[in-house]
Amino acid sequence: MAQERIFIIDDDTDFLELCTKRLEHVGYQVRSFENASDAIKAIRNEKPDLVISDIKMPGLNGLEVCDLLRSNSFTKYIPMILMTGYVDKKAYVESLDAKPLFFVAKPFGAKDFLETVRTAIDSPFHLEEHFSKS
């Protein structure tokens, strides 16, 4: 199995480290970012297999990250998971408009988190890139 590359963005460094370790433990190649601006630059250069982002962050928030990725032809088909510690219906609805594919509320269990990651990576969303060029 080729190592899928996951980029994860969260301003909570402890949570970021925990998620990174969980993903690496099961074999994913992970790059973690404490701010979205650095992540966007890296995503545009490296095109990971999945982006996971917190919604509420200083600077660019997760919804803005999603919008930026979806508006760029190179990154628009990267699967994305948005996560938040706030159970906020408005943010959830806004995230659906941004088309992140998946949304998870913190805290979440390791098993559920890893299943969501696997489902996102295996989703047919990234295949649209190939069909949209026809």
N, C-alpha and C positions, 0 to 999 in steps of 0.2 A: 504494500500500500504506500503510495506517495504521501508524504507529509503535507496535509493541507495547512495553509497559512491563514492564521486568524489575527486580525488587528483588533485590539480592545482599547476603548477610550473611557476613562473615568477619572475624575479629579480626586476621588477618595483613594489615596495610595494604598491603604490597608486592604480595601476591597479589591482593588486592581491586582495587587500581589496575590491574593487568595484565588481569584479567578484565573490568573495566569498560571499558577501552580497546578490547579485542577486540570486545566486544558493541556498543559505540557505533560502531566502525569499519564494522560491517556493517549499521548502521541502526537498532539498537534504542535506545530511550530507557531509560536506566539510572539507578537511584538506588542508591547503595552505603551500607552501614551497617557500622560496626565492632562493634556490639553488637546483640543480638537484641531487647532491650527497646524500643529506638528503632524498630527495623524493624517490630515488631508493631504499635505505635501507628500508624505510617504505612500499613501494610498494611490495617488496619481502616478507615482514612480514605479511602484511594485505590484499593484493590483492583487490584493489578497483574495482568498477564496471566501472569506466572510469578514464582515465588520460588525463588532458589537460595541454599542455606545450607550453611555448613560444619557438620560434626557436632560436633567438639570445640572448644568455646569457653567462656570463663569466663562466669559468669552462666547465662542460658538457653542450652542447647546446641541443636543443630539438630533433634534428635529431639523435644525439648520444643516447639520452634517449630512443627514439623509437627503435633504433638498439639494445640496451641492453635489452629492454623488449622483443623484437621479438626473441632474441637469447636464451632466458631462457624458459624452458618448463613450469615453473610455471606461468610466466607472459605473454607469447607470444600471448595469445588470449584476452587480456584486450583491449577493444576499446580505441582508442586514437585520440585526436584532437590536431593538431599543429596549433599554431597561431603566427602571426608576424606583427609588425608595418611596416615592409619593404615590399614593393611590388617588390619583386625580383624574376624574372622568374627562375633563376638558383636554388635558395633556394626552390622554389615551386616544381621544377622537382625533386630535391634531396629528398624532403619530400615524394613525390610519390613513389620513390624507397624504402624508408624506411617503406612504408605501414602504414601510420598513420590512415588510413580510412578517416579522415576529415581534412580539412585545412581551416582556417578562417583568413582573413586579418583585422588587427586593423586599424582604429577603426571600431567597428561593433555595430549595434543596439541591445538592450536587447532582443527584440523579436527574431531576427535572431539567436543570440547566444543561447538562451534557446531552440529554435527549433533544432539547430544543436546538442546540448547536448542530447536532448530527442531522436533524430534520432540515434545518436551514441550508446546510451544505449540500444535502442530497436533493433539495427542491429543484424543480425544473425551471425556476425563474431565470437562472443564468443561461439556459438554452435559448431564451428569447433573442439573445444577442445574435445567434447564428441565423435564426429564422427571419429576423427583422431586416437582414441585409439582402434577402432574396428579392 
